[in-house]
Amino acid sequence: FQGNTGPFIQYTYARIQAILRKAEAFNISGGEQKTLHAKEKELIKQLQIYPEIIQNAAQQHSPALIANYTYDLVKEFNSFYQNVSILGAETTEEKEFRVALSRSVGTTIKTAFGLLGIEVPDRM
């Protein structure tokens, strides 16, 4: 799945859920990390603007703002996923942080799509 489509976003959500299932099997939870990879920073910045996007969408009566934000978040996560090892990170601290970051992205996707009335599958 590619492009600015619902299935592309749903597929990314399902990918995140697969990562979280694997992390659970390896007993990896969430954690903190002292130094961040550039891709982690970009993803965090994208997550931080979510409340503002929701507020703007409500004020402007424009659900398209939520849809576009979610697409941008998914693009950022996929770039992160391609450039940074999540479960294969060098340290336990990095693994735990990246799992927690992935979980936050998944939660944001699910919440945003819920506001749009679109379901996200755990598997595809």
Backbone as JSON Lines, residues from 0, in Angstrom:
{"i":0,"aa":"F","n":[0.84,-1.18,0.0],"ca":[0.0,0.0,0.0],"c":[0.88,1.23,0.0]}
{"i":1,"aa":"Q","n":[0.56,2.17,-0.87],"ca":[1.33,3.4,-0.93],"c":[0.39,4.57,-1.18]}
{"i":2,"aa":"G","n":[0.92,5.76,-0.93],"ca":[0.17,6.97,-1.25],"c":[-0.71,7.44,-0.12]}
{"i":3,"aa":"N","n":[-1.4,8.5,-0.4],"ca":[-2.26,9.16,0.58],"c":[-3.61,8.45,0.62]}
{"i":4,"aa":"T","n":[-3.61,7.23,1.17],"ca":[-4.83,6.43,1.2],"c":[-5.06,5.85,2.59]}
{"i":5,"aa":"G","n":[-6.32,5.53,2.85],"ca":[-6.67,4.88,4.11],"c":[-5.95,3.56,4.3]}
{"i":6,"aa":"P","n":[-5.93,2.68,3.29],"ca":[-5.24,1.4,3.46],"c":[-3.75,1.55,3.77]}
{"i":7,"aa":"F","n":[-3.09,2.56,3.22],"ca":[-1.68,2.81,3.53],"c":[-1.52,3.11,5.01]}
{"i":8,"aa":"I","n":[-2.4,3.92,5.55],"ca":[-2.36,4.28,6.96],"c":[-2.72,3.07,7.81]}
{"i":9,"aa":"Q","n":[-3.75,2.34,7.41],"ca":[-4.15,1.14,8.15],"c":[-3.04,0.09,8.16]}
{"i":10,"aa":"Y","n":[-2.35,-0.06,7.04],"ca":[-1.25,-1.02,6.97],"c":[-0.13,-0.63,7.94]}
{"i":11,"aa":"T","n":[0.17,0.66,8.01],"ca":[1.21,1.12,8.93],"c":[0.79,0.86,10.37]}
{"i":12,"aa":"Y","n":[-0.48,1.09,10.67],"ca":[-0.98,0.8,12.02],"c":[-0.81,-0.69,12.33]}
{"i":13,"aa":"A","n":[-1.18,-1.55,11.39],"ca":[-1.03,-2.99,11.59],"c":[0.45,-3.36,11.77]}
{"i":14,"aa":"R","n":[1.33,-2.71,11.05],"ca":[2.78,-2.95,11.21],"c":[3.21,-2.6,12.63]}
{"i":15,"aa":"I","n":[2.75,-1.47,13.13],"ca":[3.09,-1.06,14.49],"c":[2.59,-2.09,15.5]}
{"i":16,"aa":"Q","n":[1.38,-2.58,15.3],"ca":[0.83,-3.58,16.21],"c":[1.68,-4.85,16.19]}
{"i":17,"aa":"A","n":[2.19,-5.22,15.02],"ca":[3.07,-6.4,14.92],"c":[4.36,-6.17,15.7]}
{"i":18,"aa":"I","n":[4.91,-4.97,15.61],"ca":[6.12,-4.63,16.38],"c":[5.83,-4.75,17.87]}
{"i":19,"aa":"L","n":[4.68,-4.24,18.29],"ca":[4.33,-4.27,19.71],"c":[4.11,-5.7,20.2]}
{"i":20,"aa":"R","n":[3.52,-6.55,19.35],"ca":[3.35,-7.96,19.73],"c":[4.71,-8.64,19.9]}
{"i":21,"aa":"K","n":[5.62,-8.38,18.98],"ca":[6.97,-8.96,19.09],"c":[7.68,-8.43,20.33]}
{"i":22,"aa":"A","n":[7.54,-7.15,20.6],"ca":[8.17,-6.56,21.78],"c":[7.64,-7.21,23.05]}
{"i":23,"aa":"E","n":[6.34,-7.46,23.07],"ca":[5.74,-8.11,24.23],"c":[6.28,-9.52,24.4]}
{"i":24,"aa":"A","n":[6.45,-10.23,23.29],"ca":[6.99,-11.59,23.34],"c":[8.42,-11.6,23.89]}
{"i":25,"aa":"F","n":[9.17,-10.52,23.62],"ca":[10.54,-10.41,24.12],"c":[10.61,-9.69,25.46]}
{"i":26,"aa":"N","n":[9.44,-9.38,26.02],"ca":[9.35,-8.71,27.31],"c":[9.97,-7.3,27.28]}
{"i":27,"aa":"I","n":[9.75,-6.6,26.18],"ca":[10.25,-5.23,26.04],"c":[9.08,-4.28,26.26]}
{"i":28,"aa":"S","n":[9.23,-3.39,27.22],"ca":[8.16,-2.42,27.48],"c":[8.62,-1.06,26.97]}
{"i":29,"aa":"G","n":[8.15,0.0,27.57],"ca":[8.55,1.34,27.16],"c":[9.64,1.87,28.06]}
{"i":30,"aa":"G","n":[10.33,2.89,27.62],"ca":[11.41,3.45,28.43],"c":[11.87,4.79,27.92]}
{"i":31,"aa":"E","n":[12.89,5.32,28.58],"ca":[13.46,6.61,28.22],"c":[14.83,6.41,27.6]}
{"i":32,"aa":"Q","n":[15.25,7.4,26.86],"ca":[16.54,7.34,26.19],"c":[17.19,8.71,26.28]}
{"i":33,"aa":"K","n":[18.5,8.74,26.51],"ca":[19.19,10.02,26.71],"c":[19.49,10.73,25.4]}
{"i":34,"aa":"T","n":[19.97,10.0,24.41],"ca":[20.27,10.63,23.12],"c":[19.31,10.1,22.07]}
{"i":35,"aa":"L","n":[18.85,10.98,21.22],"ca":[17.86,10.6,20.23],"c":[18.44,10.62,18.82]}
{"i":36,"aa":"H","n":[18.02,9.67,18.04],"ca":[18.33,9.63,16.62],"c":[17.51,10.73,15.95]}
{"i":37,"aa":"A","n":[18.01,11.28,14.85],"ca":[17.3,12.36,14.14],"c":[15.89,11.95,13.75]}
{"i":38,"aa":"K","n":[15.69,10.7,13.35],"ca":[14.36,10.22,12.95],"c":[13.43,10.15,14.15]}
{"i":39,"aa":"E","n":[13.97,9.84,15.32],"ca":[13.15,9.84,16.53],"c":[12.68,11.25,16.85]}
{"i":40,"aa":"K","n":[13.58,12.2,16.71],"ca":[13.23,13.61,16.97],"c":[12.12,14.08,16.04]}
{"i":41,"aa":"E","n":[12.24,13.75,14.76],"ca":[11.22,14.16,13.79],"c":[9.86,13.54,14.11]}
{"i":42,"aa":"L","n":[9.88,12.29,14.51],"ca":[8.63,11.61,14.86],"c":[8.0,12.23,16.1]}
{"i":43,"aa":"I","n":[8.81,12.55,17.08],"ca":[8.3,13.19,18.3],"c":[7.7,14.56,17.97]}
{"i":44,"aa":"K","n":[8.36,15.32,17.12],"ca":[7.82,16.62,16.71],"c":[6.45,16.46,16.06]}
{"i":45,"aa":"Q","n":[6.33,15.44,15.23],"ca":[5.05,15.19,14.56],"c":[3.97,14.82,15.58]}
{"i":46,"aa":"L","n":[4.32,14.01,16.56],"ca":[3.35,13.64,17.6],"c":[2.92,14.85,18.43]}
{"i":47,"aa":"Q","n":[3.84,15.75,18.67],"ca":[3.55,16.9,19.53],"c":[2.52,17.86,18.95]}
{"i":48,"aa":"I","n":[2.37,17.89,17.64],"ca":[1.42,18.84,17.05],"c":[0.0,18.27,16.95]}
{"i":49,"aa":"Y","n":[-0.18,17.02,17.32],"ca":[-1.5,16.38,17.21],"c":[-2.61,17.17,17.92]}
{"i":50,"aa":"P","n":[-2.44,17.58,19.18],"ca":[-3.52,18.34,19.83],"c":[-3.9,19.61,19.07]}
{"i":51,"aa":"E","n":[-2.91,20.29,18.53],"ca":[-3.17,21.51,17.77],"c":[-3.96,21.2,16.49]}
{"i":52,"aa":"I","n":[-3.63,20.11,15.84],"ca":[-4.34,19.7,14.63],"c":[-5.8,19.42,14.95]}
{"i":53,"aa":"I","n":[-6.05,18.71,16.03],"ca":[-7.42,18.38,16.43],"c":[-8.2,19.66,16.72]}
{"i":54,"aa":"Q","n":[-7.57,20.57,17.45],"ca":[-8.24,21.83,17.77],"c":[-8.56,22.62,16.5]}
{"i":55,"aa":"N","n":[-7.61,22.71,15.59],"ca":[-7.83,23.43,14.34],"c":[-8.92,22.77,13.5]}
{"i":56,"aa":"A","n":[-8.92,21.45,13.46],"ca":[-9.93,20.71,12.69],"c":[-11.33,21.0,13.25]}
{"i":57,"aa":"A","n":[-11.43,21.05,14.58],"ca":[-12.73,21.33,15.2],"c":[-13.17,22.77,14.92]}
{"i":58,"aa":"Q","n":[-12.25,23.7,15.08],"ca":[-12.59,25.11,14.86],"c":[-12.97,25.4,13.41]}
{"i":59,"aa":"Q","n":[-12.29,24.73,12.49],"ca":[-12.52,24.97,11.06],"c":[-13.54,24.0,10.45]}
{"i":60,"aa":"H","n":[-14.06,23.1,11.28],"ca":[-14.99,22.07,10.8],"c":[-14.39,21.35,9.59]}
{"i":61,"aa":"S","n":[-13.13,20.93,9.74],"ca":[-12.4,20.34,8.63],"c":[-11.73,19.03,9.03]}
{"i":62,"aa":"P","n":[-12.44,17.91,8.88],"ca":[-11.82,16.62,9.2],"c":[-10.63,16.3,8.29]}
{"i":63,"aa":"A","n":[-10.55,16.98,7.15],"ca":[-9.41,16.76,6.25],"c":[-8.08,17.08,6.93]}
{"i":64,"aa":"L","n":[-8.09,18.02,7.87],"ca":[-6.86,18.34,8.6],"c":[-6.37,17.13,9.38]}
{"i":65,"aa":"I","n":[-7.3,16.38,9.96],"ca":[-6.94,15.18,10.71],"c":[-6.42,14.11,9.76]}
{"i":66,"aa":"A","n":[-7.09,13.93,8.64],"ca":[-6.67,12.93,7.66],"c":[-5.27,13.25,7.12]}
{"i":67,"aa":"N","n":[-5.04,14.51,6.78],"ca":[-3.73,14.9,6.26],"c":[-2.64,14.76,7.31]}
{"i":68,"aa":"Y","n":[-2.95,15.13,8.54],"ca":[-1.98,14.96,9.63],"c":[-1.62,13.49,9.8]}
{"i":69,"aa":"T","n":[-2.63,12.63,9.8],"ca":[-2.39,11.2,10.0],"c":[-1.5,10.65,8.89]}
{"i":70,"aa":"Y","n":[-1.75,11.08,7.67],"ca":[-0.9,10.65,6.55],"c":[0.54,11.12,6.77]}
{"i":71,"aa":"D","n":[0.72,12.36,7.19],"ca":[2.07,12.88,7.45],"c":[2.76,12.11,8.57]}
{"i":72,"aa":"L","n":[2.0,11.79,9.62],"ca":[2.54,11.01,10.74],"c":[2.99,9.63,10.26]}
{"i":73,"aa":"V","n":[2.18,9.0,9.45],"ca":[2.51,7.67,8.92],"c":[3.75,7.72,8.03]}
{"i":74,"aa":"K","n":[3.85,8.75,7.2],"ca":[5.05,8.9,6.37],"c":[6.29,9.04,7.26]}
{"i":75,"aa":"E","n":[6.16,9.83,8.32],"ca":[7.29,10.02,9.24],"c":[7.64,8.72,9.96]}
{"i":76,"aa":"F","n":[6.61,7.97,10.38],"ca":[6.89,6.69,11.04],"c":[7.57,5.72,10.08]}
{"i":77,"aa":"N","n":[7.11,5.65,8.85],"ca":[7.72,4.73,7.88],"c":[9.17,5.1,7.6]}
{"i":78,"aa":"S","n":[9.48,6.38,7.58],"ca":[10.87,6.81,7.43],"c":[11.7,6.38,8.64]}
{"i":79,"aa":"F","n":[11.13,6.56,9.82],"ca":[11.76,6.1,11.07],"c":[11.99,4.6,11.01]}
{"i":80,"aa":"Y","n":[10.97,3.86,10.63],"ca":[11.03,2.39,10.57],"c":[12.11,1.91,9.61]}
{"i":81,"aa":"Q","n":[12.27,2.59,8.5],"ca":[13.27,2.2,7.5],"c":[14.69,2.56,7.91]}
{"i":82,"aa":"N","n":[14.84,3.57,8.75],"ca":[16.18,4.07,9.09],"c":[16.69,3.69,10.47]}
{"i":83,"aa":"V","n":[15.79,3.24,11.35],"ca":[16.16,2.97,12.73],"c":[15.67,1.58,13.11]}
{"i":84,"aa":"S","n":[16.55,0.78,13.68],"ca":[16.15,-0.54,14.14],"c":[15.39,-0.4,15.46]}
{"i":85,"aa":"I","n":[14.19,-0.95,15.5],"ca":[13.37,-0.82,16.71],"c":[13.7,-1.97,17.67]}
{"i":86,"aa":"L","n":[13.35,-3.17,17.29],"ca":[13.58,-4.32,18.17],"c":[15.02,-4.81,18.13]}
{"i":87,"aa":"G","n":[15.76,-4.41,17.12],"ca":[17.15,-4.82,17.0],"c":[18.12,-3.73,17.44]}
{"i":88,"aa":"A","n":[17.62,-2.76,18.19],"ca":[18.47,-1.66,18.66],"c":[19.6,-2.21,19.52]}
{"i":89,"aa":"E","n":[20.68,-1.46,19.59],"ca":[21.88,-1.91,20.29],"c":[21.69,-2.06,21.79]}
{"i":90,"aa":"T","n":[20.96,-1.16,22.41],"ca":[20.8,-1.22,23.86],"c":[19.34,-1.47,24.24]}
{"i":91,"aa":"T","n":[19.14,-2.0,25.42],"ca":[17.79,-2.21,25.94],"c":[17.06,-0.88,26.06]}
{"i":92,"aa":"E","n":[17.79,0.14,26.47],"ca":[17.21,1.48,26.6],"c":[16.65,1.97,25.26]}
{"i":93,"aa":"E","n":[17.42,1.78,24.19],"ca":[16.96,2.18,22.86],"c":[15.74,1.37,22.43]}
{"i":94,"aa":"K","n":[15.78,0.07,22.65],"ca":[14.64,-0.8,22.28],"c":[13.38,-0.34,22.99]}
{"i":95,"aa":"E","n":[13.49,-0.15,24.3],"ca":[12.32,0.23,25.08],"c":[11.77,1.59,24.65]}
{"i":96,"aa":"F","n":[12.65,2.53,24.39],"ca":[12.2,3.85,23.96],"c":[11.51,3.77,22.6]}
{"i":97,"aa":"R","n":[12.1,3.03,21.69],"ca":[11.54,2.93,20.34],"c":[10.22,2.18,20.32]}
{"i":98,"aa":"V","n":[10.08,1.21,21.2],"ca":[8.79,0.51,21.33],"c":[7.75,1.49,21.87]}
{"i":99,"aa":"A","n":[8.12,2.26,22.88],"ca":[7.18,3.25,23.45],"c":[6.8,4.3,22.41]}
{"i":100,"aa":"L","n":[7.77,4.73,21.62],"ca":[7.5,5.71,20.57],"c":[6.56,5.13,19.51]}
{"i":101,"aa":"S","n":[6.81,3.89,19.14],"ca":[5.93,3.21,18.17],"c":[4.52,3.08,18.73]}
{"i":102,"aa":"R","n":[4.42,2.75,20.01],"ca":[3.1,2.63,20.65],"c":[2.37,3.97,20.61]}
{"i":103,"aa":"S","n":[3.08,5.05,20.86],"ca":[2.46,6.39,20.82],"c":[1.95,6.72,19.42]}
{"i":104,"aa":"V","n":[2.73,6.36,18.42],"ca":[2.29,6.6,17.04],"c":[1.04,5.78,16.75]}
{"i":105,"aa":"G","n":[1.04,4.51,17.15],"ca":[-0.13,3.65,16.93],"c":[-1.37,4.2,17.61]}
{"i":106,"aa":"T","n":[-1.22,4.64,18.84],"ca":[-2.35,5.21,19.58],"c":[-2.87,6.46,18.89]}
{"i":107,"aa":"T","n":[-1.97,7.29,18.39],"ca":[-2.38,8.51,17.71],"c":[-3.11,8.2,16.41]}
{"i":108,"aa":"I","n":[-2.61,7.23,15.65],"ca":[-3.29,6.83,14.41],"c":[-4.69,6.32,14.73]}
{"i":109,"aa":"K","n":[-4.79,5.46,15.73],"ca":[-6.09,4.88,16.09],"c":[-7.07,5.96,16.54]}
{"i":110,"aa":"T","n":[-6.59,6.89,17.35],"ca":[-7.45,7.98,17.84],"c":[-7.89,8.89,16.7]}
{"i":111,"aa":"A","n":[-6.94,9.25,15.84],"ca":[-7.26,10.14,14.72],"c":[-8.26,9.48,13.78]}
{"i":112,"aa":"F","n":[-8.02,8.23,13.44],"ca":[-8.95,7.54,12.55],"c":[-10.3,7.31,13.23]}
{"i":113,"aa":"G","n":[-10.3,7.12,14.55],"ca":[-11.55,7.0,15.28],"c":[-12.38,8.27,15.16]}
{"i":114,"aa":"L","n":[-11.72,9.42,15.22],"ca":[-12.43,10.69,15.05],"c":[-13.02,10.82,13.65]}
{"i":115,"aa":"L","n":[-12.39,10.16,12.69],"ca":[-12.88,10.19,11.31],"c":[-13.88,9.07,11.03]}
{"i":116,"aa":"G","n":[-14.11,8.21,12.02],"ca":[-15.04,7.1,11.84],"c":[-14.47,5.96,11.01]}
{"i":117,"aa":"I","n":[-13.14,5.83,11.02],"ca":[-12.48,4.78,10.25],"c":[-11.81,3.81,11.21]}
{"i":118,"aa":"E","n":[-12.03,2.52,10.98],"ca":[-11.42,1.51,11.83],"c":[-9.99,1.23,11.38]}
{"i":119,"aa":"V","n":[-9.17,0.82,12.34],"ca":[-7.81,0.39,12.01],"c":[-7.64,-1.06,12.48]}
{"i":120,"aa":"P","n":[-7.24,-1.95,11.58],"ca":[-7.07,-3.35,11.95],"c":[-5.74,-3.59,12.65]}
{"i":121,"aa":"D","n":[-5.73,-4.55,13.55],"ca":[-4.48,-4.93,14.21],"c":[-3.59,-5.76,13.29]}
{"i":122,"aa":"R","n":[-4.21,-6.39,12.29],"ca":[-3.46,-7.22,11.34],"c":[-4.02,-6.98,9.94]}
{"i":123,"aa":"M","n":[-3.12,-7.1,8.95],"ca":[-3.56,-6.99,7.55],"c":[-2.86,-8.06,6.74]}
